[in-house]
Amino acid sequence: MDAELTDDKRDGNNLKESSPERRLLSDSHPLFQNFLSSKDRHQVLERAIQSARNGIVITDPRLPDNPIVYSNQAFSDMTGYGLDEILGKNCRFLQGNEHEQPEVDEMRQAIVQGISFTTVLRNFKKDGTLFFNELSIAPVHDDKGELINFVGVQNDVTSRKEAERQVSEFHSMVSHELRTPLTSIKASLGLVEEGSAGEMPQAAMRMVQIAIHNAERLLKLVDEILDLKKIESGKLQLNVAMIDPDELLSEMLSTFQQIASRNGVQIEKEVATKRAFCADPNRVAQVLLNLVGNAGKFSLPTGVVVVKIEQVGKCARIAATDHGPGIEAANQDKLFVKFQQLDSSDTRAKPGSGLGLAISKKIVELHGGEIGCISQPGKGSTFWFTLPVVPKNDL
């Protein structure tokens, strides 16, 4: 035992054989125990923790104020505090004057309950520099199931938080500085197309129509970016109402046809159920436009796209079927992943952001439904989604 303690001191850990962290570190896999002696196991584990790039501390909840009883070098490097300034203190010393963070209260509750917890805290280094600390805590129990320690693994995620802030500012800029003038440009071009600015040569009118089409594409991209931000931040609200299947497809048919007619494609509707279902009409229309828009885009000229709604079990199932080139099975997993394109080259024939289907998937899942694709190369594709006839409890 004396030899082990001497080795511990030489390594700078100053741990006692009976300490909680010593018991923690000796609790390893049987295979590990078979190949190494007790002394070597302790040294390997301690040196592994000391070498880790994550800041690691161990606290003892059985002592007053749950103090830190072990800290590795990475924690000192991250915070600027020496070992003698860390041991014996509660982790709250990093919070400075910001003890009222909601995340701190949640962490305290997790400690009281003895459960694992992960959060990001506003912490301060020894020199007063603010940094964002991603902290994961986990309880450690002895052989009798008694709580003896908490292990805290910490990472400085300040750079990530700064990137998130910049992304948030970008979305705000997109919303206010890009979408507003684009809407105005599109409206002005629409007036020119209608003849409000007087008659125009056919060639000039063709240029106006191209500009309108591209303004629509840009506005769609902006809306998709903003929608994705709302969904990922949990801020997308569903305004649900009862939807009549026939009215839904009838109202959308003219819009569908405008999209598809650009490729000479015809749209047919098939209503196989009269039972209303509960959903957000605008978001359902958005999903439908994405599916039908894709079907029209990839259909052959003079092709037909069938939009069908039916009841399957307790769900309304809406599907758009085309007779285009179809999709290889190996590529179907990419369809609903954001920014994924089956043809991602600069020279691809079919433009798109790669966001439409990913957003559609998230919208459908927010409703408690599912979305998918059935396709075979050379035989076309069917994109479908389901919505519960009975609304989710949390809608």
C-alpha contacts under 8 A as a table, 3 or more apart, distances in Angstrom:
res1	aa1	res2	aa2	distance
1	M	4	E	5.09
1	M	5	L	6.29
1	M	17	E	7.50
2	D	5	L	5.14
2	D	6	T	6.19
3	A	6	T	5.06
3	A	7	D	6.27
4	E	7	D	5.14
4	E	8	D	6.20
4	E	39	K	6.13
5	L	8	D	4.94
5	L	9	K	6.24
5	L	14	N	7.57
5	L	15	L	7.22
5	L	16	K	6.66
5	L	17	E	7.34
6	T	9	K	5.20
6	T	10	R	6.22
7	D	10	R	5.03
7	D	11	D	6.27
8	D	11	D	5.14
8	D	12	G	6.45
8	D	13	N	5.57
8	D	14	N	5.67
8	D	15	L	6.35
8	D	43	Q	7.61
9	K	12	G	5.05
9	K	13	N	5.80
9	K	14	N	4.79
9	K	15	L	7.46
10	R	13	N	7.78
11	D	14	N	7.87
15	L	19	S	6.76
15	L	21	E	7.79
15	L	22	R	6.89
16	K	19	S	5.25
16	K	22	R	6.85
17	E	22	R	5.78
17	E	23	R	7.65
18	S	22	R	6.49
18	S	23	R	6.97
19	S	22	R	5.21
19	S	23	R	6.55
20	P	23	R	5.18
20	P	24	L	6.08
20	P	60	D	7.41
20	P	148	I	6.76
20	P	149	N	6.93
21	E	24	L	4.74
21	E	25	L	6.06
21	E	58	I	6.98
21	E	69	V	7.52
21	E	70	Y	6.98
21	E	149	N	7.72
22	R	25	L	5.24
22	R	26	S	6.27
22	R	42	H	7.67
23	R	26	S	5.28
23	R	27	D	6.54
24	L	27	D	5.60
24	L	140	V	7.52
25	L	28	S	7.12
25	L	42	H	6.52
25	L	45	L	6.29
25	L	46	E	7.25
26	S	38	S	7.76
26	S	41	R	6.97
26	S	42	H	6.24
28	S	32	F	6.65
28	S	33	Q	6.99
29	H	32	F	5.27
29	H	33	Q	6.50
30	P	33	Q	4.94
30	P	34	N	6.20
31	L	34	N	5.10
31	L	35	F	6.56
32	F	35	F	5.54
32	F	36	L	6.37
32	F	41	R	7.71
33	Q	36	L	5.45
33	Q	37	S	6.80
33	Q	38	S	7.34
33	Q	41	R	7.13
34	N	37	S	7.60
36	L	39	K	7.94
36	L	40	D	5.78
36	L	41	R	5.84
37	S	40	D	5.19
37	S	41	R	6.09
38	S	41	R	5.16
38	S	42	H	6.34
39	K	42	H	5.35
39	K	43	Q	6.39
40	D	43	Q	5.08
40	D	44	V	6.04
41	R	44	V	5.20
41	R	45	L	6.12
42	H	45	L	5.35
42	H	46	E	6.01
43	Q	46	E	5.20
43	Q	47	R	5.89
44	V	47	R	5.23
44	V	48	A	5.98
45	L	48	A	5.03
45	L	49	I	6.30
46	E	49	I	5.19
46	E	50	Q	6.12
47	R	50	Q	4.86
47	R	51	S	5.94
48	A	51	S	5.07
48	A	52	A	6.14
49	I	52	A	5.14
49	I	56	I	7.33
49	I	72	N	6.47
50	Q	72	N	4.90
50	Q	73	Q	5.74
50	Q	74	A	7.23
51	S	72	N	7.96
51	S	73	Q	7.55
51	S	74	A	7.67
52	A	55	G	7.42
52	A	74	A	6.84
53	R	74	A	5.72
54	N	74	A	5.98
54	N	75	F	7.13
54	N	153	V	6.32
54	N	154	Q	5.77
54	N	155	N	5.75
55	G	71	S	7.75
55	G	72	N	6.48
55	G	73	Q	7.35
55	G	74	A	4.68
55	G	75	F	3.85
55	G	76	S	7.59
55	G	78	M	7.00
55	G	152	G	7.97
55	G	153	V	5.71
55	G	154	Q	4.79
55	G	155	N	6.29
56	I	71	S	5.85
56	I	72	N	5.64
56	I	74	A	7.23
56	I	75	F	6.04
56	I	151	V	7.15
56	I	152	G	5.62
56	I	153	V	4.68
56	I	154	Q	6.23
57	V	68	I	6.52
57	V	69	V	7.53
57	V	70	Y	5.43
57	V	71	S	4.40
57	V	72	N	6.62
57	V	75	F	7.43
57	V	151	V	5.96
57	V	152	G	5.19
57	V	153	V	6.76
58	I	68	I	5.68
58	I	69	V	5.76
58	I	70	Y	5.00
58	I	71	S	6.58
58	I	149	N	6.57
58	I	150	F	5.66
58	I	151	V	4.63
58	I	152	G	6.20
59	T	66	N	5.86
59	T	67	P	5.30
59	T	68	I	4.23
59	T	69	V	5.37
59	T	70	Y	6.99
59	T	149	N	5.55
59	T	150	F	5.21
59	T	151	V	6.59
59	T	152	G	7.97
60	D	63	L	5.79
60	D	66	N	5.11
60	D	67	P	5.87
60	D	68	I	6.68
60	D	69	V	6.63
60	D	148	I	6.26
60	D	149	N	4.77
60	D	150	F	6.57
61	P	64	P	7.25
61	P	65	D	7.17
61	P	66	N	4.21
61	P	67	P	7.22
61	P	147	L	7.75
61	P	148	I	6.64
61	P	149	N	6.11
61	P	150	F	7.27
62	R	66	N	6.70
62	R	148	I	6.75
63	L	66	N	5.54
63	L	67	P	6.85
64	P	67	P	7.12
65	D	90	N	6.35
66	N	90	N	6.14
67	P	87	L	7.26
67	P	88	G	4.96
67	P	89	K	4.93
67	P	90	N	4.57
67	P	91	C	7.36
68	I	71	S	7.29
68	I	86	I	6.93
68	I	87	L	5.17
68	I	88	G	5.20
68	I	89	K	5.60
68	I	90	N	6.01
68	I	91	C	7.05
69	V	87	L	5.50
69	V	88	G	6.15
70	Y	87	L	6.58
71	S	75	F	6.56
71	S	76	S	7.74
71	S	83	L	7.04
71	S	86	I	7.47
71	S	87	L	7.28
72	N	75	F	5.68
72	N	76	S	7.00
73	Q	76	S	5.15
73	Q	77	D	6.21
74	A	77	D	4.92
74	A	78	M	6.01
75	F	78	M	5.08
75	F	79	T	6.16
75	F	154	Q	7.58
76	S	79	T	5.29
76	S	80	G	5.32
76	S	81	Y	5.14
76	S	82	G	5.77
76	S	83	L	6.90
77	D	80	G	5.42
77	D	81	Y	7.46
78	M	125	K	7.61
78	M	156	D	7.06
79	T	124	F	7.39
79	T	125	K	4.56
79	T	126	K	6.18
80	G	125	K	5.91
80	G	126	K	5.28
80	G	127	D	7.40
81	Y	85	E	5.95
81	Y	86	I	6.65
81	Y	125	K	7.62
81	Y	126	K	5.95
82	G	85	E	5.26
82	G	86	I	6.49
83	L	86	I	5.13
83	L	87	L	6.17
84	D	87	L	5.86
85	E	89	K	7.85
86	I	89	K	5.80
89	K	93	F	7.12
90	N	93	F	6.29
91	C	94	L	6.22
92	R	95	Q	5.31
92	R	96	G	7.76
92	R	99	H	7.69
93	F	96	G	6.28
94	L	123	N	5.18
94	L	124	F	5.37
94	L	125	K	6.87
95	Q	98	E	5.43
95	Q	99	H	6.02
95	Q	122	R	6.66
95	Q	123	N	4.74
95	Q	124	F	6.11
96	G	99	H	7.20
96	G	123	N	6.99
96	G	124	F	6.30
98	E	101	Q	6.31
98	E	122	R	7.49
99	H	104	V	6.93
100	E	104	V	6.98
100	E	105	D	7.71
101	Q	104	V	5.30
101	Q	105	D	7.02
101	Q	121	L	7.70
101	Q	122	R	7.98
102	P	105	D	5.33
102	P	106	E	6.49
103	E	106	E	5.04
103	E	107	M	6.13
103	E	119	T	6.61
103	E	120	V	7.24
103	E	121	L	6.63
104	V	107	M	5.02
104	V	108	R	6.19
104	V	121	L	7.34
105	D	108	R	5.08
105	D	109	Q	6.31
106	E	109	Q	5.18
106	E	110	A	6.35
107	M	110	A	5.06
107	M	111	I	6.29
107	M	117	F	6.76
107	M	119	T	7.72
108	R	111	I	5.09
108	R	112	V	6.21
109	Q	112	V	5.06
109	Q	113	Q	6.14
110	A	113	Q	5.08
110	A	114	G	5.87
110	A	115	I	5.28
110	A	116	S	6.69
110	A	117	F	6.29
111	I	114	G	4.86
111	I	115	I	6.38
114	G	139	P	5.99
114	G	147	L	7.49
115	I	138	A	6.51
115	I	139	P	6.14
116	S	136	S	7.35
116	S	137	I	5.47
116	S	138	A	4.37
116	S	139	P	6.33
117	F	136	S	5.72
117	F	137	I	5.38
117	F	138	A	6.74
118	T	134	E	7.31
118	T	135	L	5.62
118	T	136	S	4.22
118	T	137	I	6.40
119	T	134	E	5.80
119	T	135	L	5.51
119	T	136	S	6.60
120	V	132	F	6.40
120	V	133	N	5.37
120	V	134	E	4.26
120	V	135	L	5.98
121	L	132	F	5.70
121	L	133	N	5.13
121	L	134	E	6.45
121	L	135	L	7.32
122	R	130	L	6.88
122	R	131	F	6.13
122	R	132	F	4.93
122	R	133	N	6.34
123	N	130	L	5.86
123	N	131	F	5.44
123	N	132	F	5.99
123	N	133	N	6.26
124	F	127	D	7.78
124	F	128	G	5.44
124	F	129	T	5.40
124	F	130	L	4.56
124	F	131	F	5.86
125	K	128	G	5.21
125	K	129	T	5.25
125	K	130	L	6.53
125	K	131	F	7.21
126	K	129	T	7.37
131	F	156	D	6.62
131	F	157	V	7.49
131	F	158	T	5.48
132	F	156	D	5.79
132	F	157	V	5.44
132	F	158	T	4.84
132	F	161	K	7.35
133	N	154	Q	6.32
133	N	155	N	5.63
133	N	156	D	4.92
133	N	157	V	6.02
133	N	158	T	7.44
134	E	154	Q	5.54
134	E	155	N	5.14
134	E	156	D	6.37
134	E	157	V	6.29
135	L	152	G	6.55
135	L	153	V	5.79
135	L	154	Q	4.59
135	L	155	N	6.71
136	S	152	G	5.60
136	S	153	V	5.25
136	S	154	Q	6.49
137	I	150	F	6.44
137	I	151	V	5.51
137	I	152	G	4.40
137	I	153	V	6.46
138	A	150	F	5.54
138	A	151	V	5.33
138	A	152	G	6.66
139	P	147	L	6.79
139	P	148	I	7.81
139	P	149	N	5.99
139	P	150	F	4.53
139	P	151	V	6.46
140	V	147	L	5.89
140	V	148	I	5.91
140	V	149	N	5.00
140	V	150	F	5.76
140	V	151	V	7.23
141	H	144	K	7.51
141	H	145	G	5.14
141	H	146	E	5.07
141	H	147	L	4.42
141	H	148	I	5.49
141	H	149	N	7.00
142	D	145	G	5.25
142	D	146	E	5.42
142	D	147	L	6.65
142	D	148	I	6.51
143	D	146	E	7.44
156	D	159	S	7.96
157	V	160	R	5.20
157	V	161	K	6.30
158	T	161	K	5.11
158	T	162	E	6.13
159	S	162	E	5.07
159	S	163	A	6.20
160	R	163	A	5.03
160	R	164	E	6.21
161	K	164	E	4.95
161	K	165	R	6.16
162	E	165	R	4.99
162	E	166	Q	6.25
163	A	166	Q	5.08
163	A	167	V	6.18
164	E	167	V	5.02
164	E	168	S	6.14
165	R	168	S	5.03
165	R	169	E	6.23
166	Q	169	E	5.02
166	Q	170	F	6.09
167	V	170	F	4.89
167	V	171	H	6.26
168	S	171	H	5.16
168	S	172	S	6.32
169	E	172	S	4.99
169	E	173	M	6.11
170	F	173	M	4.96
170	F	174	V	6.06
171	H	174	V	4.95
171	H	175	S	6.09
171	H	225	I	7.57
171	H	226	L	6.54
171	H	229	K	7.61
172	S	175	S	5.06
172	S	176	H	6.21
173	M	176	H	5.32
173	M	177	E	5.15
173	M	178	L	6.84
174	V	177	E	5.66
174	V	178	L	4.94
174	V	179	R	6.25
174	V	222	V	6.82
175	S	178	L	6.10
175	S	179	R	5.36
175	S	180	T	7.35
175	S	222	V	7.43
175	S	226	L	7.23
176	H	179	R	6.00
176	H	180	T	5.97
177	E	180	T	6.31
177	E	181	P	7.08
178	L	181	P	5.83
178	L	182	L	6.21
179	R	182	L	5.12
179	R	183	T	6.12
179	R	219	L	6.57
179	R	222	V	6.68
180	T	183	T	5.25
180	T	184	S	6.42
181	P	184	S	4.96
181	P	185	I	6.07
182	L	185	I	5.02
182	L	186	K	6.13
182	L	215	A	6.58
182	L	218	L	7.75
182	L	219	L	6.77
183	T	186	K	5.19
183	T	187	A	6.16
183	T	219	L	7.39
184	S	187	A	5.11
184	S	188	S	6.13
185	I	188	S	5.18
185	I	189	L	6.14
185	I	215	A	7.50
186	K	189	L	5.17
186	K	190	G	6.10
186	K	212	I	5.80
186	K	215	A	5.90
186	K	216	E	7.26
187	A	190	G	5.00
187	A	191	L	6.43
188	S	191	L	5.19
188	S	192	V	6.44
189	L	192	V	5.00
189	L	193	E	6.17
189	L	208	V	6.46
189	L	209	Q	7.98
189	L	211	A	7.57
189	L	212	I	6.27
190	G	193	E	5.00
190	G	194	E	6.23
190	G	212	I	7.08
191	L	194	E	5.05
191	L	195	G	6.45
191	L	196	S	5.44
191	L	197	A	7.21
192	V	195	G	5.22
192	V	196	S	5.50
192	V	197	A	5.35
192	V	198	G	7.61
192	V	208	V	7.64
193	E	196	S	7.56
193	E	205	M	6.72
193	E	208	V	6.76
193	E	209	Q	7.15
195	G	198	G	5.06
195	G	199	E	5.88
195	G	200	M	7.82
200	M	204	A	6.27
200	M	205	M	6.13
201	P	204	A	5.28
201	P	205	M	6.24
202	Q	205	M	5.04
202	Q	206	R	6.21
203	A	206	R	5.11
203	A	207	M	6.52
204	A	207	M	5.07
204	A	208	V	6.38
205	M	208	V	4.96
205	M	209	Q	6.24
206	R	209	Q	5.13
206	R	210	I	6.30
207	M	210	I	5.11
207	M	211	A	6.23
208	V	211	A	5.03
208	V	212	I	6.20
209	Q	212	I	5.02
209	Q	213	H	6.17
210	I	213	H	5.10
210	I	214	N	6.27
211	A	214	N	5.19
211	A	215	A	6.05
212	I	215	A	5.03
212	I	216	E	6.18
213	H	216	E	5.15
213	H	217	R	6.40
214	N	217	R	4.92
214	N	218	L	6.23
215	A	218	L	5.11
215	A	219	L	6.15
216	E	219	L	5.10
216	E	220	K	6.10
217	R	220	K	5.10
217	R	221	L	6.25
218	L	221	L	5.05
218	L	222	V	6.20
219	L	222	V	5.04
219	L	223	D	6.12
220	K	223	D	5.11
220	K	224	E	6.11
221	L	224	E	5.06
221	L	225	I	6.24
221	L	353	S	6.71
222	V	225	I	5.19
222	V	226	L	6.28
223	D	226	L	5.13
223	D	227	D	5.99
224	E	227	D	5.02
224	E	228	L	6.03
224	E	355	L	6.56
224	E	356	G	6.91
224	E	359	I	7.42
225	I	228	L	5.19
225	I	229	K	6.32
225	I	355	L	7.84
226	L	229	K	5.13
226	L	230	K	6.31
227	D	230	K	5.09
227	D	231	I	6.16
227	D	236	L	7.55
227	D	359	I	7.40
228	L	231	I	5.14
228	L	232	E	6.08
228	L	359	I	6.33
229	K	232	E	5.29
229	K	233	S	6.11
230	K	233	S	5.28
230	K	234	G	6.08
230	K	235	K	4.90
230	K	236	L	5.05
231	I	234	G	5.09
231	I	235	K	6.03
231	I	236	L	5.22
231	I	362	K	7.32
232	E	235	K	7.70
233	S	236	L	7.92
238	L	279	A	7.77
238	L	280	D	5.66
238	L	283	R	7.85
238	L	395	L	7.00
239	N	279	A	7.50
239	N	280	D	5.03
239	N	281	P	7.80
240	V	278	C	6.19
240	V	279	A	4.59
240	V	280	D	4.09
240	V	281	P	6.95
240	V	395	L	7.38
241	A	278	C	5.42
241	A	279	A	5.62
241	A	280	D	6.03
241	A	281	P	6.93
242	M	276	A	6.12
242	M	277	F	5.49
242	M	278	C	4.52
242	M	279	A	6.59
243	I	247	E	7.73
243	I	248	L	6.86
243	I	276	A	5.28
243	I	277	F	5.40
243	I	278	C	6.05
243	I	279	A	6.93
243	I	281	P	6.88
244	D	247	E	5.38
244	D	248	L	6.08
244	D	274	K	7.03
244	D	275	R	7.00
244	D	276	A	4.68
244	D	277	F	6.99
245	P	248	L	5.14
245	P	249	L	6.51
245	P	271	V	6.91
245	P	273	T	7.06
245	P	274	K	6.17
245	P	275	R	7.09
245	P	276	A	6.19
245	P	277	F	7.89
245	P	309	I	6.90
246	D	249	L	5.46
246	D	250	S	6.00
246	D	271	V	6.15
246	D	274	K	7.08
247	E	250	S	5.03
247	E	251	E	5.90
248	L	251	E	5.50
248	L	252	M	6.29
249	L	252	M	5.06
249	L	253	L	5.81
249	L	269	K	6.87
249	L	307	V	8.00
250	S	253	L	5.20
250	S	254	S	7.78
251	E	254	S	6.93
251	E	255	T	7.96
252	M	255	T	5.33
252	M	256	F	6.05
252	M	285	A	7.48
253	L	256	F	4.98
253	L	257	Q	6.08
253	L	267	I	7.43
253	L	269	K	7.72
254	S	257	Q	5.11
254	S	258	Q	6.30
255	T	258	Q	5.18
255	T	259	I	6.49
256	F	259	I	5.31
256	F	260	A	6.19
256	F	267	I	6.90
256	F	289	L	7.00
256	F	292	V	6.76
256	F	293	G	7.38
257	Q	260	A	5.07
257	Q	261	S	5.61
257	Q	265	V	7.87
257	Q	266	Q	6.64
257	Q	267	I	5.93
258	Q	261	S	5.39
258	Q	262	R	6.98
259	I	262	R	6.07
259	I	293	G	6.26
259	I	296	G	7.09
260	A	263	N	5.77
260	A	264	G	6.59
260	A	265	V	5.06
260	A	266	Q	6.51
260	A	267	I	7.19
260	A	292	V	7.87
260	A	293	G	6.77
260	A	296	G	4.68
260	A	297	K	7.02
261	S	264	G	4.52
261	S	265	V	5.10
261	S	266	Q	6.55
261	S	296	G	7.97
262	R	265	V	7.32
263	N	296	G	6.87
263	N	297	K	6.86
263	N	299	S	7.80
263	N	300	L	7.74
263	N	301	P	5.76
263	N	302	T	7.67
264	G	301	P	5.20
264	G	302	T	5.10
264	G	303	G	7.24
265	V	296	G	6.24
265	V	299	S	7.07
265	V	300	L	7.47
265	V	301	P	5.91
265	V	302	T	4.98
265	V	303	G	4.93
265	V	304	V	5.66
265	V	305	V	7.17
266	Q	302	T	6.89
266	Q	303	G	6.33
266	Q	304	V	4.80
266	Q	305	V	6.21
267	I	304	V	5.84
267	I	305	V	4.93
267	I	306	V	5.97
267	I	307	V	7.30
268	E	304	V	7.12
268	E	305	V	6.19
268	E	306	V	4.80
268	E	307	V	6.15
269	K	306	V	5.72
269	K	307	V	4.78
269	K	308	K	5.79
270	E	306	V	7.16
270	E	307	V	6.15
270	E	308	K	4.54
270	E	309	I	6.44
271	V	274	K	7.59
271	V	308	K	5.84
271	V	309	I	5.16
271	V	310	E	6.45
272	A	308	K	7.33
272	A	309	I	5.94
272	A	310	E	4.71
272	A	311	Q	7.38
273	T	309	I	6.85
273	T	310	E	4.99
273	T	311	Q	5.94
275	R	311	Q	7.74
276	A	389	V	7.06
277	F	316	A	6.95
277	F	387	L	7.59
277	F	388	P	6.92
277	F	389	V	4.39
277	F	390	V	6.77
277	F	391	P	7.64
278	C	387	L	7.96
278	C	388	P	7.29
278	C	389	V	6.12
278	C	390	V	6.67
278	C	391	P	5.54
279	A	284	V	7.14
279	A	367	H	6.84
279	A	387	L	7.47
279	A	391	P	7.32
280	D	283	R	5.40
280	D	284	V	6.10
281	P	284	V	5.14
281	P	285	A	6.09
282	N	285	A	5.08
282	N	286	Q	6.22
283	R	286	Q	4.84
283	R	287	V	6.30
283	R	363	I	6.99
284	V	287	V	5.16
284	V	288	L	6.18
285	A	288	L	4.99
285	A	289	L	6.04
286	Q	289	L	5.14
286	Q	290	N	6.31
286	Q	360	S	7.56
287	V	290	N	5.16
287	V	291	L	6.32
287	V	357	L	7.94
287	V	360	S	5.08
287	V	363	I	7.65
287	V	364	V	7.94
288	L	291	L	5.16
288	L	292	V	5.92
289	L	292	V	5.22
289	L	293	G	5.51
290	N	293	G	5.08
290	N	294	N	6.13
290	N	356	G	5.97
290	N	357	L	6.80
290	N	360	S	7.39
291	L	294	N	5.28
291	L	295	A	6.19
291	L	320	A	6.44
291	L	357	L	7.61
291	L	383	F	6.48
292	V	295	A	4.87
292	V	296	G	6.03
292	V	305	V	7.63
292	V	307	V	7.72
292	V	320	A	6.02
293	G	296	G	5.18
293	G	297	K	6.02
294	N	297	K	4.92
294	N	298	F	6.16
295	A	298	F	5.46
295	A	299	S	5.91
295	A	305	V	6.69
295	A	320	A	6.98
295	A	321	T	6.98
295	A	322	D	5.53
295	A	324	G	7.72
295	A	381	S	7.90
296	G	299	S	5.20
296	G	305	V	6.86
296	G	322	D	7.49
297	K	350	K	7.24
298	F	322	D	8.00
298	F	324	G	5.65
298	F	325	P	7.31
298	F	350	K	7.88
299	S	303	G	5.95
299	S	304	V	7.61
299	S	305	V	7.77
299	S	322	D	6.08
299	S	323	H	5.97
299	S	324	G	4.29
299	S	325	P	7.47
300	L	303	G	5.24
300	L	323	H	7.19
300	L	324	G	5.70
303	G	322	D	7.69
303	G	323	H	6.87
304	V	322	D	6.46
304	V	323	H	7.15
305	V	320	A	6.63
305	V	321	T	5.53
305	V	322	D	4.74
305	V	323	H	7.39
306	V	319	A	7.94
306	V	320	A	5.64
306	V	321	T	5.19
306	V	322	D	6.76
307	V	318	I	7.24
307	V	319	A	5.67
307	V	320	A	4.50
307	V	321	T	6.54
308	K	318	I	5.67
308	K	319	A	5.30
308	K	320	A	6.51
309	I	316	A	6.88
309	I	317	R	5.59
309	I	318	I	4.40
309	I	319	A	6.52
310	E	316	A	5.77
310	E	317	R	5.32
310	E	318	I	6.62
311	Q	314	K	7.08
311	Q	315	C	5.74
311	Q	316	A	4.53
311	Q	317	R	5.82
312	V	315	C	5.34
312	V	316	A	6.13
312	V	317	R	6.30
314	K	388	P	6.05
314	K	389	V	5.67
314	K	390	V	7.22
315	C	386	T	5.90
315	C	387	L	5.30
315	C	388	P	4.27
315	C	389	V	4.99
315	C	390	V	7.83
316	A	386	T	5.45
316	A	387	L	5.23
316	A	388	P	6.21
316	A	389	V	6.03
317	R	384	W	6.87
317	R	385	F	5.77
317	R	386	T	4.37
317	R	387	L	6.61
318	I	384	W	5.55
318	I	385	F	5.53
318	I	386	T	6.29
319	A	382	T	6.40
319	A	383	F	5.53
319	A	384	W	4.03
319	A	385	F	6.48
320	A	382	T	5.53
320	A	383	F	5.40
320	A	384	W	6.39
321	T	380	G	7.34
321	T	381	S	5.73
321	T	382	T	4.23
321	T	383	F	6.55
322	D	380	G	5.39
322	D	381	S	5.54
322	D	382	T	6.50
323	H	326	G	7.53
323	H	378	G	7.98
323	H	379	K	6.01
323	H	380	G	3.96
323	H	381	S	6.59
324	G	378	G	6.94
324	G	379	K	6.79
324	G	380	G	4.43
324	G	381	S	6.93
325	P	377	P	5.78
325	P	378	G	4.68
325	P	379	K	6.44
325	P	380	G	5.46
325	P	381	S	7.98
326	G	375	S	5.53
326	G	376	Q	5.17
326	G	377	P	4.17
326	G	378	G	5.36
326	G	379	K	5.74
326	G	380	G	4.22
326	G	381	S	5.31
327	I	331	N	6.71
327	I	332	Q	6.66
327	I	375	S	5.68
327	I	376	Q	5.82
327	I	377	P	5.25
327	I	380	G	7.66
327	I	381	S	7.16
328	E	331	N	5.44
328	E	332	Q	6.62
328	E	375	S	7.52
328	E	376	Q	6.50
328	E	377	P	5.80
329	A	332	Q	5.34
329	A	333	D	7.89
329	A	375	S	7.62
329	A	376	Q	7.43
330	A	333	D	6.91
331	N	334	K	5.58
331	N	335	L	7.19
331	N	342	L	6.85
332	Q	335	L	5.44
332	Q	373	C	7.44
333	D	336	F	7.02
333	D	337	V	7.80
334	K	337	V	5.50
334	K	340	Q	6.10
334	K	341	Q	7.42
334	K	342	L	7.31
335	L	340	Q	6.81
335	L	341	Q	7.38
335	L	342	L	7.62
335	L	357	L	6.67
335	L	358	A	7.53
336	F	340	Q	7.73
336	F	357	L	5.07
336	F	358	A	4.39
336	F	359	I	7.99
336	F	361	K	6.50
337	V	340	Q	5.65
337	V	354	G	7.82
337	V	355	L	7.69
337	V	357	L	7.48
337	V	358	A	5.22
338	K	354	G	5.80
338	K	355	L	4.98
338	K	356	G	7.97
338	K	357	L	7.60
338	K	358	A	5.02
338	K	359	I	7.66
339	F	353	S	6.31
339	F	354	G	4.16
339	F	355	L	5.51
340	Q	344	S	7.57
340	Q	354	G	5.07
340	Q	355	L	7.60
341	Q	344	S	5.09
341	Q	353	S	7.98
341	Q	354	G	5.52
343	D	348	R	6.01
344	S	348	R	6.77
345	S	348	R	5.42
348	R	351	P	6.87
352	G	355	L	7.92
353	S	356	G	7.29
354	G	357	L	7.20
354	G	358	A	7.55
355	L	358	A	5.26
355	L	359	I	6.04
356	G	359	I	5.33
356	G	360	S	6.13
357	L	360	S	4.84
357	L	361	K	6.09
358	A	361	K	5.18
358	A	362	K	6.50
359	I	362	K	5.16
359	I	363	I	6.18
360	S	363	I	5.11
360	S	364	V	6.12
361	K	364	V	5.24
361	K	365	E	6.13
361	K	370	E	7.46
361	K	371	I	6.08
362	K	365	E	5.07
362	K	366	L	6.09
363	I	366	L	5.11
363	I	367	H	6.59
364	V	367	H	5.19
364	V	368	G	6.56
364	V	369	G	5.23
364	V	370	E	6.11
364	V	371	I	6.81
364	V	385	F	7.17
364	V	386	T	7.49
364	V	387	L	7.11
365	E	368	G	4.84
365	E	369	G	5.07
365	E	370	E	6.03
365	E	371	I	7.98
366	L	369	G	7.39
367	H	387	L	6.58
367	H	388	P	7.59
367	H	391	P	7.76
367	H	392	K	6.98
367	H	395	L	7.20
368	G	387	L	6.73
368	G	388	P	6.78
368	G	392	K	6.49
369	G	385	F	7.01
369	G	386	T	5.04
369	G	387	L	4.65
369	G	388	P	6.29
370	E	385	F	5.48
370	E	386	T	5.32
370	E	387	L	7.24
371	I	383	F	7.64
371	I	384	W	5.71
371	I	385	F	4.05
371	I	386	T	6.45
372	G	383	F	5.94
372	G	384	W	5.54
372	G	385	F	6.34
373	C	381	S	6.99
373	C	382	T	5.66
373	C	383	F	4.47
373	C	384	W	6.19
374	I	381	S	5.76
374	I	382	T	5.13
374	I	383	F	6.50
375	S	379	K	7.16
375	S	380	G	6.02
375	S	381	S	4.26
375	S	382	T	6.24
376	Q	379	K	5.36
376	Q	380	G	6.27
376	Q	381	S	6.76
377	P	380	G	6.73
388	P	391	P	5.86
388	P	392	K	7.45
391	P	395	L	6.88
392	K	395	L	5.46
